[in-house]
Amino acid sequence: MGISIEKLDDYRWLIPKTGPMRVPGLIFSSTELMAASKADQSLTQVANVATLPGIVGQALGMPDIHWGYGFPIGGVAAFDPDEGIISPGGVGYDINCGCRLMTTALRVDDIRPMIKELVTALFKKIPSGVGSKGPLRLSRSEHEKVAVQGAAWAVKQGFGSALDLEKTEDHGVFKNADPSLLSERAMTRGRDQLGTLGSGNHFLEIQVIDKIYQPETARAFGLAEGRITILIHTGSRGFGHQICDDFLKEMTKNAHKAPFELPDRQLACAGIKSELGRRYLAAMACAANYAWANRQILMHWMQESCLETLGIGPKALGMSLLYDVCHNIAKEELHRVGDDQRMLCVHRKGATRSLPPGHPLLPKMYRPFGQPVLIPGDMGTHSYVLAGAEGAMEQTFGSTCHGAGRVMSRTQASKRAKGRDLHRELEDRGVYVLSRGKRTLMEEMPEAYKDISMVVDAVHGARLARKVARLKPLGVIKG
């Protein structure tokens, strides 16, 4: 399918409806960022998504868009629940990969002399790397409880408090989860990975707030210049990966029975209300709940390690969860379409929810300001906190970007980094990094990603979210 692009304004680009496309495509990007998007197949993937039955509005691409499995990463699409489809490729392999940001009472001078000791202690405490296993060993019955209860299970086990659930998207639980639908392989992979960070682009990062854009909203979020924050980025580990793989195989096997032609086999899907579609959603919910429990546990262990290493009490640390958002998910949500309110199934793959001020799903303490939106950079660049904006509800079904977005494949990045001492380069920039292997560091080097500041500026300019604060990395743990 030949892709033509029309520039609508400084931050919006139209892919006109042509051929089998049922709706247009709409990309949110700047001129500089669009050059990278034209270099891969992500725009073609947006056009492919636009051919799927029941799609509503437009097939969307966020400023961090790049090529992915089936759907682009940074892709959003909403489907009518009666006529539309659910696609594992529109959620991703790492179901409910997401970010959790903690604020503290610490200032940068409190930890700068201890940053290496603190990163080393966290590296020892938090299991990371490919196939990493944690100290928790779940029985099958407890594993099923995690899959149903989500973050609430972790809180019941003493990992954090009920207030953490209030500050977690959907209170850390996806309803209608059914672990009886899961394969034995999925259950086996998830049994000993709860409380682990994983590998790839997952990380734990110690940061300092170095710029405030909106003082009033920043105060409401507990953010102040010079204060220390800690960001966790991880998901459902091998458990979610296996669930995605299991259902992709089943849907691909049944693709020939569909009454429409798929432009790409990676878009294998099922009707939302079909038996297969409902099974996938119930299994996906299990992985989403596992991911929320995982981040809840990691936060608790990270807090314990900070207290021990710094030799201070909980009051001096002053750690509090700001918010937890997920990136890879499909949800049934109420949205305005034209003059009507309609229930839609919204796929967000590498995209973050962005709810505006006053939205009823927001915690009361954030409702006047909008949802905290967490946009991590890579290990050598800034991350950002934004606040949800009305423009997201008007244009993107309440969605925005989730990160910087890759411009190099992992293989390309590894070749580019060959012979370089990335640990030393990052330390020279004031960032102390520990990783399980050299390859991960090479694959995740800063140059492998788009300029996060450009991405966030595009989000802000397109009114998908408003910039609140910028966070500079000081110490990072990579898998």
Residue pairs with C-beta under 8 A, 6 or more apart in sequence:
1 18
1 19
1 20
1 44
1 47
1 48
1 263
3 15
3 43
3 44
3 47
4 15
4 16
4 18
5 13
5 14
5 15
5 27
5 34
5 38
5 43
6 13
6 14
6 15
6 16
7 13
7 14
7 31
8 14
10 30
10 31
10 461
11 28
11 29
11 30
11 63
11 458
11 461
11 462
12 26
12 27
12 28
12 462
13 26
13 27
13 28
13 29
13 34
14 24
14 25
14 26
14 27
15 21
15 24
15 25
15 26
15 27
15 43
15 46
15 47
15 50
15 59
16 24
17 23
17 24
17 50
18 47
19 51
20 51
20 261
20 263
21 47
21 50
21 51
22 50
22 51
22 52
22 53
22 55
23 50
23 55
23 56
23 57
23 58
23 59
24 50
24 58
24 59
25 43
25 46
25 47
25 49
25 50
25 58
25 59
25 60
25 61
26 58
26 59
26 60
26 61
26 395
27 34
27 37
27 43
27 46
27 60
27 61
27 65
28 60
28 61
28 62
28 63
28 395
28 396
28 401
28 458
28 459
28 462
28 464
29 37
29 61
29 63
29 65
29 458
30 63
30 454
30 457
30 458
30 461
32 451
32 454
33 63
33 450
33 454
33 455
33 458
36 66
36 405
36 407
36 450
37 43
37 61
37 65
37 66
39 407
40 66
40 67
41 67
42 61
42 65
42 66
42 67
42 68
42 72
42 73
42 74
42 75
43 61
43 65
43 72
45 67
45 68
45 70
45 71
45 72
45 75
45 264
46 59
46 60
46 61
46 65
46 72
46 75
47 59
48 263
48 264
48 267
49 55
49 59
49 71
49 72
49 75
49 77
49 90
49 267
50 58
50 59
51 260
51 263
52 77
52 79
52 84
52 85
52 87
52 260
52 267
52 269
53 79
53 83
53 84
53 85
53 260
54 79
54 80
54 82
54 83
54 84
54 85
54 272
55 77
55 78
55 79
55 80
55 84
56 78
56 79
56 80
56 84
56 337
56 342
56 344
57 78
57 337
57 397
59 75
59 77
60 75
60 76
60 77
60 396
60 397
60 399
61 72
61 74
61 75
61 76
62 74
62 75
62 76
62 350
62 351
62 396
62 399
62 400
62 401
62 402
62 459
62 464
63 74
63 401
63 405
63 450
63 454
63 455
63 458
63 459
63 462
64 73
64 74
64 350
64 401
64 402
64 403
64 404
64 405
64 450
64 455
65 72
65 73
65 74
65 75
65 350
65 405
66 72
66 73
66 74
66 405
66 406
66 407
67 73
68 75
68 89
68 92
68 349
68 350
69 89
69 92
69 93
69 266
70 87
70 88
70 89
70 90
70 264
70 266
70 267
70 268
71 77
71 87
71 89
71 90
71 92
71 267
71 347
71 349
72 349
72 350
73 92
73 349
73 350
73 405
73 406
74 349
74 350
74 351
74 401
74 402
74 405
75 90
75 347
75 349
75 350
75 351
76 346
76 347
76 348
76 349
76 351
76 396
76 397
76 399
77 90
77 346
77 347
78 335
78 344
78 345
78 346
78 347
78 397
79 85
79 86
79 272
79 344
79 345
79 346
79 347
80 342
80 344
80 345
81 272
81 273
81 332
81 343
81 344
81 345
82 272
82 273
84 271
84 272
84 344
84 345
85 269
85 270
85 271
85 272
85 277
86 269
86 270
86 271
86 272
86 277
86 280
86 281
86 330
86 345
86 347
87 251
87 267
87 268
87 269
87 347
88 244
88 247
88 248
88 251
88 268
88 269
88 280
88 284
89 248
89 266
89 267
89 268
89 269
89 349
90 267
90 269
90 330
90 347
90 349
91 244
91 284
91 328
91 329
91 330
91 347
91 349
92 244
92 327
92 328
92 349
92 350
93 240
93 241
93 244
93 245
94 235
94 236
94 240
94 241
94 328
95 235
95 236
95 240
95 243
95 244
95 284
95 287
95 288
95 291
95 328
95 329
96 174
96 235
96 236
96 240
96 287
96 288
96 289
96 290
96 291
96 292
96 326
96 327
96 328
96 329
97 202
97 233
97 234
97 235
97 236
97 291
97 326
97 327
97 328
98 169
98 233
98 234
98 235
98 291
98 292
98 295
98 324
98 325
98 326
98 327
98 328
99 231
99 232
99 233
99 324
99 325
99 327
99 374
99 376
100 168
100 231
100 232
100 295
100 298
100 299
100 321
100 323
100 324
100 374
101 229
101 230
101 231
101 232
101 321
101 322
101 323
101 324
101 372
101 374
101 385
102 229
102 230
102 231
102 232
102 299
102 302
102 303
102 319
102 320
102 321
102 322
103 221
103 222
103 223
103 227
103 229
103 318
103 319
103 320
103 322
104 227
104 228
104 229
104 230
104 306
104 317
104 318
104 319
104 320
105 227
105 315
105 316
105 317
105 318
105 319
106 227
106 228
106 310
106 316
106 317
106 318
107 226
107 227
107 228
108 208
108 226
108 227
108 228
108 474
110 228
110 310
111 118
111 206
111 228
111 310
111 474
112 474
114 309
114 310
115 206
115 432
115 474
115 475
116 432
116 475
117 309
118 206
118 305
118 306
118 309
118 310
118 475
119 206
119 432
119 433
119 434
119 475
119 476
119 477
120 434
121 305
121 308
121 309
122 204
122 206
122 302
122 305
122 306
122 309
122 475
122 477
123 434
123 477
125 301
125 302
125 304
125 305
126 196
126 197
126 204
126 298
126 301
126 302
126 305
126 477
127 133
127 134
127 135
127 195
127 196
127 197
128 196
128 197
128 198
128 199
128 202
128 204
128 435
128 436
128 477
128 478
128 479
129 197
129 198
129 199
129 436
129 437
129 440
129 479
130 198
130 199
130 436
130 437
130 479
131 238
132 193
132 196
132 197
132 198
132 199
132 436
132 479
133 192
133 193
133 196
134 192
134 193
134 194
134 195
134 196
135 195
136 192
136 194
136 195
136 297
137 191
137 192
138 146
138 190
138 191
138 192
138 194
140 187
140 191
143 179
143 187
143 190
143 191
144 179
145 153
146 153
146 154
146 194
146 289
146 290
146 293
147 177
147 179
147 182
147 190
147 285
147 286
147 287
147 289
147 290
148 177
148 179
148 286
148 289
149 156
149 173
149 289
149 293
150 172
150 173
150 174
150 177
150 288
150 289
150 290
150 292
150 293
151 160
151 164
151 165
151 168
151 171
151 172
151 173
151 289
151 292
151 293
151 295
151 296
151 324
152 165
152 171
152 172
152 173
153 289
153 293
154 160
154 293
154 296
154 297
154 300
155 161
155 162
155 164
155 165
155 296
158 300
159 296
159 297
159 299
159 300
160 296
160 299
160 300
160 321
163 321
164 172
164 296
164 299
164 321
164 324
165 171
165 172
166 363
167 321
167 322
167 323
167 324
167 363
168 292
168 296
168 321
168 323
168 324
169 323
169 324
169 325
169 326
169 353
172 289
172 292
172 293
172 296
172 324
173 289
173 292
174 284
174 285
174 288
174 289
174 329
175 285
176 281
176 282
176 285
177 282
177 283
177 285
177 286
177 288
177 289
178 279
178 282
178 283
178 285
178 286
179 187
179 286
181 279
181 282
181 283
181 286
182 243
182 246
182 283
182 286
183 242
183 243
183 246
185 242
185 246
186 239
186 242
186 243
186 246
187 239
189 237
189 238
189 239
189 241
189 242
190 236
190 237
190 238
190 239
190 242
190 290
193 237
193 238
193 239
193 294
194 237
194 290
194 293
194 294
194 297
195 294
195 297
195 298
195 301
196 234
196 237
196 294
196 298
197 203
197 204
197 232
197 234
197 298
197 477
197 479
198 234
198 235
198 237
198 479
199 436
199 440
199 478
199 479
200 440
200 443
200 444
200 479
201 233
201 378
201 403
201 444
202 233
202 234
202 235
202 478
202 479
203 231
203 232
203 233
203 376
203 379
203 476
203 477
203 478
203 479
204 230
204 231
204 232
204 233
204 298
204 302
204 476
204 477
205 230
205 231
205 233
205 376
205 379
205 383
205 473
205 475
205 476
205 477
206 228
206 229
206 230
206 473
206 474
206 475
206 476
207 228
207 229
207 230
207 231
207 383
207 471
207 472
207 473
207 474
208 226
208 227
208 228
208 229
208 471
208 472
208 474
209 223
209 224
209 225
209 226
209 227
209 228
209 229
209 469
209 470
209 471
209 472
210 225
210 226
210 382
210 470
210 471
210 472
211 225
211 469
211 470
212 218
212 223
212 224
212 225
212 468
212 469
213 466
213 467
213 468
213 469
213 470
214 387
214 466
214 467
214 468
214 469
216 369
217 369
217 370
217 387
217 466
217 468
218 224
218 385
218 468
218 469
220 365
220 366
220 368
220 369
221 322
221 366
221 369
221 372
221 385
221 387
221 468
221 469
222 320
222 322
223 229
223 322
223 385
223 468
223 469
228 474
229 322
229 471
230 302
230 306
230 319
231 374
231 376
231 383
231 471
232 295
232 298
232 299
232 302
233 376
234 291
234 294
234 295
234 298
235 291
235 294
235 327
235 328
236 243
236 287
236 288
236 290
236 291
236 294
237 290
237 291
237 294
239 286
239 287
239 290
240 287
240 288
240 290
240 291
243 283
243 284
243 286
243 287
244 287
246 283
247 276
247 279
247 280
247 283
248 268
250 276
251 268
251 269
251 270
251 276
251 280
252 265
252 268
254 270
254 276
255 262
255 265
255 268
258 269
262 268
262 269
269 277
270 276
270 277
270 280
271 277
272 278
272 281
272 345
281 330
284 329
284 330
288 326
288 329
291 326
292 324
292 326
295 324
299 321
303 317
303 319
306 317
306 319
307 313
307 314
307 317
310 317
322 372
322 374
322 385
323 366
323 371
323 372
323 374
325 352
325 353
325 371
325 372
325 373
325 374
326 348
326 352
326 353
327 348
327 349
327 350
327 351
327 352
327 402
327 403
328 348
328 349
328 350
329 348
330 345
330 346
330 347
330 348
331 345
331 346
331 348
332 343
332 344
332 345
332 346
333 343
333 344
333 345
333 346
333 397
333 398
334 341
334 342
334 343
334 344
335 341
335 342
335 344
335 346
335 393
335 397
335 398
336 342
336 393
337 344
344 397
346 397
346 398
346 399
348 399
350 401
350 402
350 403
350 405
351 399
351 400
351 401
351 402
352 373
352 374
352 375
352 399
352 400
352 401
352 402
353 371
353 373
353 388
353 398
353 399
353 400
354 370
354 371
354 373
354 386
354 388
354 389
354 392
354 396
354 398
354 399
354 400
354 464
354 465
355 361
355 362
355 370
355 371
355 388
355 392
355 393
355 398
356 370
356 371
356 388
356 389
356 390
356 392
356 393
356 398
357 367
357 368
357 369
357 370
357 387
357 388
357 390
358 367
358 368
359 367
359 370
359 371
359 388
359 393
359 398
362 370
362 371
362 388
366 372
369 387
370 387
370 388
370 389
370 465
370 466
371 387
371 388
372 385
372 386
372 387
372 468
373 385
373 386
373 387
373 388
373 400
373 465
374 383
374 384
374 385
375 383
375 384
375 385
375 386
375 400
375 401
375 402
375 403
375 452
375 455
375 456
375 459
376 383
376 403
376 404
377 383
377 384
377 403
377 404
377 449
377 452
377 473
378 404
378 444
378 445
378 446
378 448
378 449
378 452
379 426
379 431
379 433
379 444
379 446
379 473
379 476
379 478
380 426
380 429
380 431
380 445
380 446
380 473
381 404
381 446
381 449
381 451
381 452
381 453
381 473
382 452
382 453
382 470
382 471
382 472
382 473
383 452
383 470
383 471
383 473
384 452
384 456
384 467
384 468
384 469
384 470
384 471
385 468
385 469
385 471
386 400
386 456
386 459
386 460
386 465
386 466
386 467
386 468
387 465
387 466
387 468
388 398
388 400
388 465
389 463
389 464
389 465
389 466
390 463
391 462
391 463
391 464
392 398
392 399
392 400
392 463
392 464
392 465
394 463
395 462
395 463
395 464
396 464
399 464
400 459
400 464
400 465
401 455
401 456
401 458
401 459
401 464
403 449
403 452
403 455
404 449
404 450
404 451
404 452
404 455
405 449
405 450
405 455
406 448
406 449
406 450
407 448
407 449
407 450
408 416
408 447
408 448
410 443
410 448
412 448
413 442
413 443
413 444
413 445
413 447
413 448
414 439
414 442
414 443
416 445
416 447
416 448
417 441
417 442
417 445
418 442
420 445
422 433
422 441
422 442
422 445
423 433
423 441
426 432
426 433
426 476
427 433
430 472
430 474
431 473
431 474
431 475
431 476
432 474
432 475
432 476
433 441
433 475
433 476
433 477
433 478
434 476
434 477
434 478
435 441
435 477
435 478
435 479
436 478
436 479
440 478
440 479
441 478
444 478
456 467
459 465
460 466
460 467
